[in-house]
Amino acid sequence: MPRPMLAAQRLRPRRSRVKTGCIYCRLRRKKCDERKPICSGCDRNKLICSWTSTQCGHGRSLDMGWRTRLESGQGVGLEAVDPSELTATIQPLRAPPPTSVALTPEVAGQPQLKGASLEMKLSLSHERPSDLSGIPALRNPTSRILFEYYTNETAHRLSAIPGPDNPFITLVLPVARSDSMVMDAVLAVGGAHLCSTTSDPEVKSASFAHYGLVLRQFKYVLTQVNSGTIWKPVHLLLTTLMLCHVESISGNTQGAIFHHLRASSQFVYNIIALSSNQLNHRLHGFLLEMYAYFVSVVNITANTDSDYRMVIFDPCTHVISGFRNSEIYGAMFGYTQGLIELIPSICKLGYRRIAEESREECSFESIALYKSLGSQIQAWQAPPSIYKDKDYACNLDAAAKIYQNAVLIFLHANFYGSNVSEPALLDLVDTSIDSLLPLVKSFSTHSSIASTMLWPCMIIGSCLRHVEQRNVLRASILASPFNMTGVSKAIQILDWLWEDGDLCSYGPYGLGAIMEKHKIRPCSSQEIIGSYNADSPK
C-alpha cells in the first residue's frame, strides 16, 4: 500500500523540464540563460551558439524534433546571427604591453587534470610560478608541466637558432600570453613532445585536451572572422603552424598536417597583404619562413597520387628575403632557403616524369627543367656567416652542404622515376653520397641546426645500399637529442625500406612504395609559378 503523500508534496506544483535554450546547451544538458545572439554558456565555452528556427522570434519553441533531425544529418533550421548583434557581445583581443602578463578572460572547459607525479615535477628545473599565476590555461599542475617542458626543451629543439634569440620563445610566447587559443597550441606542442618520453596518462590526457581546445577555439574565432567582428590572421596562422608541429612531433602518419597547412595557406596571403610597415614585424617574417619550410619538406616522394593531399605552395622568396637581416632569420631554413625552396619544383618534375613513363616518353621540357634545377643546385653557395660562434658556424656550413647533396639526390631520383636500377642514376647518387658521408660523421647532432635535418636524412637514407653506410646514418639520427615520436617513425620507415627485398625499394620512389605498403599517407605541395597576389583568392 503506497504511503500517503505529505501535505507539502501535494501542494507543490508540478514543474516540467524547460524545453527551450540554444542547441548546444540542450545537447550538453546544461541550463541556458537564453541570452541572444550568444548565450553565456556558449560564450564562456567558446562554442558556436545556435538556435532552432522556431526560437528566432520571441515565442517559445514547440518543435522537439530537432535532436532527431540533427542525429540523422538533416538540418535543424539554425538562426543566422546578425554581425551587428555580435558587436555588443564579442570584443577583439588586445595585445598587452611587452611587460604585461594580463590575458584574455578564462576559457571555461580547460582540462581538469589531477596533479602530476612528483617525479615529473622534479624533472623540471625552471619553475616560474610568479610568471604563470595569471594564465587561465596553466591553473592545473599538468598543464604547467607542459608549458615548462615547452620552454625548457621543446622550443630549443624546434629552432635552428640557439641562445636568447629563439623565436619559439621570444615571439611565440608573448602572443600565447595574450591569446588563450595560441597558449593551448603551445601546450599541445609541449605535450606532444613530452608524450614521446613518458607514458604518464595524465600528460597524454592533458595534451589531447589542449589540442581539442585549440580546435574548438579556432572554429569559434573563424565564426567571428566570418561575421566581420574580429580579424587576426597572425594569431590564426601561428596557431595552424603550431598544430603542424604537433603532427610532426607526434609522427602522425595519416597526413593530418595537410589540413593545417591548407588552412595556413589562406592566412599567408592576408599577412603578405598587410602594409609594408606592418610587414617589417619580425613575427610575420618568422611565420612566413615556417610556412615555406613546412610546405617544402612535406615532399619526400613523387610516387603517390599527385592530387591527394596537395598543398598549394609559392616560395614567396621576395617576401621572406626581406627579413634576411633579422636576428631570427634562419630559424627554420638555416642557410638553406635557396635549396629548400627548390624541393616542390623537383617533386613536380617527379610527378611529370612518372606520367611520361606511362606513355614511354621523356619530354624536352622535363629534360630542360632537370638540367636547369641541377645547375641551380650545384651553383648554390651558402651566404657568409653572421654568427660569432665558430662551432655553430661550422655546423651551419656542414648542414648546408648535406642539404645541397640531398636536394641533388632528390632531383636525380625524381627525374629517373621508377627506373631506380638505372646505372646512370646509381652512379650519380653514389657520387653525392661519397661526398656527404664524411660530413654526416663529423656533424654535431647536438647543434640546434640539427632540428632541420630530418628531411635530408630521409632522402639520403633511402639511397644507401651498403649496411655500413646505413649504420652510420642510423647511429647519427639516434644520437641526436630529439626525443620525438616523429623521428622514431622516420627511422622505422627507413628500416622497412632497407629490409624490403623489392628491387624498387630504393630512393624517394621506394619511400613512396613503402609508405603505401604500410598505409602511411604522405602530404605534398604544388608550386605556383609567380609571386603572391593578395587580391587573388586561394
VENFENSUL-V143068 format. One record per backbone hydrogen bond with DSSP energy under -0.5 kcal/mol. CO is the residue of the C=O (numbers start at 1). NH is the residue of the N-H. If there is no record, write none. Layout:
((CO NH) (CO NH))
//
This chain:
((6 10) (7 11) (8 12) (14 16) (22 26) (23 27) (24 28) (25 30) (39 43) (40 44) (41 45) (42 46) (42 47) (43 46) (44 108) (47 49) (50 23) (51 79) (52 55) (53 56) (62 64) (65 69) (66 70) (67 71) (68 72) (69 74) (70 73) (76 53) (82 85) (82 86) (83 87) (85 88) (86 89) (86 90) (89 91) (97 100) (106 108) (107 110) (111 113) (117 121) (118 122) (119 123) (121 124) (123 125) (128 131) (128 132) (129 133) (132 135) (134 136) (135 138) (136 139) (140 144) (141 145) (142 146) (143 147) (144 148) (145 149) (146 150) (147 151) (148 152) (149 153) (149 154) (150 155) (153 156) (153 157) (154 157) (154 158) (155 159) (160 162) (162 165) (163 166) (166 169) (166 170) (167 171) (167 172) (169 173) (171 175) (172 176) (173 177) (174 178) (175 178) (175 179) (176 179) (179 183) (180 184) (181 185) (182 186) (183 187) (184 188) (185 189) (186 190) (187 191) (188 192) (189 193) (190 194) (191 195) (192 196) (193 196) (194 197) (194 198) (200 204) (201 205) (202 206) (203 207) (204 208) (205 209) (206 210) (207 211) (208 212) (209 213) (210 214) (211 215) (212 216) (213 217) (214 218) (215 219) (216 220) (217 221) (218 222) (219 223) (220 224) (221 225) (222 226) (223 227) (224 228) (224 229) (224 230) (225 228) (232 236) (233 237) (234 238) (235 239) (236 240) (237 241) (238 242) (239 243) (240 244) (241 245) (242 246) (243 247) (244 248) (245 249) (246 250) (247 251) (247 252) (249 485) (249 486) (253 521) (255 258) (255 259) (256 259) (256 260) (257 261) (258 262) (259 263) (260 264) (261 265) (262 266) (263 266) (263 267) (264 267) (264 268) (265 269) (266 270) (267 271) (268 272) (269 273) (271 274) (275 279) (276 280) (277 280) (278 281) (281 285) (282 286) (283 287) (284 288) (285 289) (286 290) (287 291) (288 292) (289 293) (290 294) (291 295) (292 296) (293 296) (293 297) (294 298) (296 299) (298 300) (302 304) (305 308) (307 309) (307 310) (309 524) (310 312) (311 526) (313 528) (316 319) (316 320) (317 321) (319 322) (320 323) (321 324) (323 326) (326 329) (328 331) (330 334) (331 160) (333 336) (336 339) (336 340) (337 341) (339 342) (340 343) (342 346) (343 347) (344 348) (345 349) (346 350) (347 351) (348 352) (349 353) (350 354) (351 355) (352 356) (353 357) (354 358) (355 359) (356 359) (356 361) (357 360) (363 367) (364 368) (365 369) (366 370) (367 371) (368 372) (369 373) (370 374) (371 375) (372 376) (373 377) (374 378) (375 379) (376 380) (377 380) (388 390) (389 393) (390 394) (391 395) (392 396) (393 397) (394 398) (395 399) (396 400) (397 401) (398 402) (399 403) (400 404) (401 405) (402 406) (403 407) (404 408) (405 409) (406 410) (407 411) (408 412) (409 413) (410 414) (411 415) (412 416) (413 417) (416 419) (418 420) (419 422) (422 426) (423 427) (424 428) (425 429) (426 430) (427 431) (428 432) (429 433) (430 434) (431 435) (432 436) (433 437) (436 440) (437 441) (438 442) (439 443) (443 445) (444 447) (445 481) (447 450) (448 451) (449 452) (450 453) (453 457) (454 458) (455 459) (456 460) (457 461) (458 462) (460 463) (461 464) (462 507) (463 465) (466 470) (467 471) (468 472) (469 473) (470 474) (471 475) (472 476) (473 477) (474 478) (475 479) (477 480) (481 483) (482 484) (484 488) (485 489) (486 490) (487 491) (488 492) (489 493) (490 494) (491 495) (492 496) (493 497) (494 498) (495 499) (496 500) (502 505) (504 506) (506 510) (507 511) (508 512) (509 513) (510 514) (511 515) (512 516) (513 517) (514 518) (515 520) (516 519) (519 521) (520 522) (524 311) (526 313) (527 529) (532 534) (533 536))
//
